[in-house]
Amino acid sequence: YRASRERFGDRLTDAAISVERIEQLILVAGGDDQVWPAVAMARCIVGRRELHGLQTTLVTDLDAGHRTL
């Protein structure tokens, strides 16, 4: 995941989901996700939405992996 972001960094903006268009959003992220940095990316989404005056509910469990139950 990180290698792809570094290699294709010039394409990140085009690949981003337009989370600013979503009226209500709940994010669930595990802190022990071995697939991608879920909590860090969820916080980025929260920040992007805050820039547009949108609130986001973020639920995290630092012990949870990629598949949260």
PAGU-879352 format. One record per residue (C-alpha): x, y, z; residue number from 1. Coordinates in steps of 0.2 Angstrom, whole numbers, plus 5000, padded with zeros to 4 digits. Each point is the difference from the previous one (the first is absolute). Layout:
<node><x>X</x><y>Y</y><z>Z</z><num>NUM</num></node>
...
//
This chain:
<node><x>5000</x><y>5000</y><z>5000</z><num>1</num></node>
<node><x>5013</x><y>5013</y><z>5005</z><num>2</num></node>
<node><x>5011</x><y>4995</y><z>4985</z><num>3</num></node>
<node><x>4986</x><y>5003</y><z>4988</z><num>4</num></node>
<node><x>4996</x><y>5017</y><z>5008</z><num>5</num></node>
<node><x>5018</x><y>5005</y><z>4998</z><num>6</num></node>
<node><x>5002</x><y>4993</y><z>4982</z><num>7</num></node>
<node><x>4983</x><y>5008</y><z>4994</z><num>8</num></node>
<node><x>4999</x><y>5015</y><z>5011</z><num>9</num></node>
<node><x>4996</x><y>5011</y><z>4986</z><num>10</num></node>
<node><x>4983</x><y>4990</y><z>4998</z><num>11</num></node>
<node><x>4994</x><y>5001</y><z>5018</z><num>12</num></node>
<node><x>4989</x><y>5015</y><z>4997</z><num>13</num></node>
<node><x>4991</x><y>4992</y><z>4985</z><num>14</num></node>
<node><x>4998</x><y>4984</y><z>5009</z><num>15</num></node>
<node><x>4992</x><y>5007</y><z>5016</z><num>16</num></node>
<node><x>4982</x><y>4997</y><z>5004</z><num>17</num></node>
<node><x>4990</x><y>5016</y><z>5000</z><num>18</num></node>
<node><x>4996</x><y>4999</y><z>5019</z><num>19</num></node>
<node><x>4995</x><y>5018</y><z>5000</z><num>20</num></node>
<node><x>4984</x><y>4995</y><z>4990</z><num>21</num></node>
<node><x>4994</x><y>4988</y><z>5013</z><num>22</num></node>
<node><x>4988</x><y>5008</y><z>5012</z><num>23</num></node>
<node><x>5001</x><y>4989</y><z>5015</z><num>24</num></node>
<node><x>5015</x><y>4988</y><z>5002</z><num>25</num></node>
<node><x>5005</x><y>4987</y><z>5013</z><num>26</num></node>
<node><x>5018</x><y>4993</y><z>4999</z><num>27</num></node>
<node><x>5006</x><y>4984</y><z>5009</z><num>28</num></node>
<node><x>5018</x><y>4997</y><z>5001</z><num>29</num></node>
<node><x>5011</x><y>4988</y><z>5009</z><num>30</num></node>
<node><x>5017</x><y>5005</y><z>5007</z><num>31</num></node>
<node><x>5008</x><y>4983</y><z>4997</z><num>32</num></node>
<node><x>4995</x><y>5000</y><z>4982</z><num>33</num></node>
<node><x>5014</x><y>4990</y><z>4990</z><num>34</num></node>
<node><x>4993</x><y>5005</y><z>4983</z><num>35</num></node>
<node><x>5001</x><y>5019</y><z>5001</z><num>36</num></node>
<node><x>5001</x><y>5014</y><z>5013</z><num>37</num></node>
<node><x>4982</x><y>5000</y><z>5003</z><num>38</num></node>
<node><x>5000</x><y>5012</y><z>5015</z><num>39</num></node>
<node><x>5011</x><y>5013</y><z>4992</z><num>40</num></node>
<node><x>4991</x><y>4999</y><z>4983</z><num>41</num></node>
<node><x>4983</x><y>5002</y><z>5009</z><num>42</num></node>
<node><x>5007</x><y>5015</y><z>5010</z><num>43</num></node>
<node><x>5005</x><y>5008</y><z>4983</z><num>44</num></node>
<node><x>4982</x><y>4997</y><z>4994</z><num>45</num></node>
<node><x>4993</x><y>5009</y><z>5015</z><num>46</num></node>
<node><x>5012</x><y>5014</y><z>4997</z><num>47</num></node>
<node><x>4995</x><y>5002</y><z>4982</z><num>48</num></node>
<node><x>4982</x><y>5001</y><z>5005</z><num>49</num></node>
<node><x>5003</x><y>5012</y><z>5014</z><num>50</num></node>
<node><x>5007</x><y>5012</y><z>4987</z><num>51</num></node>
<node><x>4983</x><y>5000</y><z>4992</z><num>52</num></node>
<node><x>4991</x><y>5002</y><z>5016</z><num>53</num></node>
<node><x>4994</x><y>4982</y><z>5001</z><num>54</num></node>
<node><x>5000</x><y>4989</y><z>5016</z><num>55</num></node>
<node><x>5005</x><y>4982</y><z>4999</z><num>56</num></node>
<node><x>4998</x><y>4986</y><z>5013</z><num>57</num></node>
<node><x>5016</x><y>4991</y><z>5002</z><num>58</num></node>
<node><x>5000</x><y>4983</y><z>5010</z><num>59</num></node>
<node><x>5017</x><y>4993</y><z>5003</z><num>60</num></node>
<node><x>5006</x><y>4985</y><z>5010</z><num>61</num></node>
<node><x>5019</x><y>5000</y><z>5001</z><num>62</num></node>
<node><x>5001</x><y>4981</y><z>5003</z><num>63</num></node>
<node><x>4989</x><y>4996</y><z>4985</z><num>64</num></node>
<node><x>5007</x><y>4994</y><z>4983</z><num>65</num></node>
<node><x>4994</x><y>5002</y><z>4983</z><num>66</num></node>
<node><x>4984</x><y>4991</y><z>5003</z><num>67</num></node>
<node><x>4991</x><y>5008</y><z>5014</z><num>68</num></node>
<node><x>4986</x><y>4990</y><z>5008</z><num>69</num></node>
//
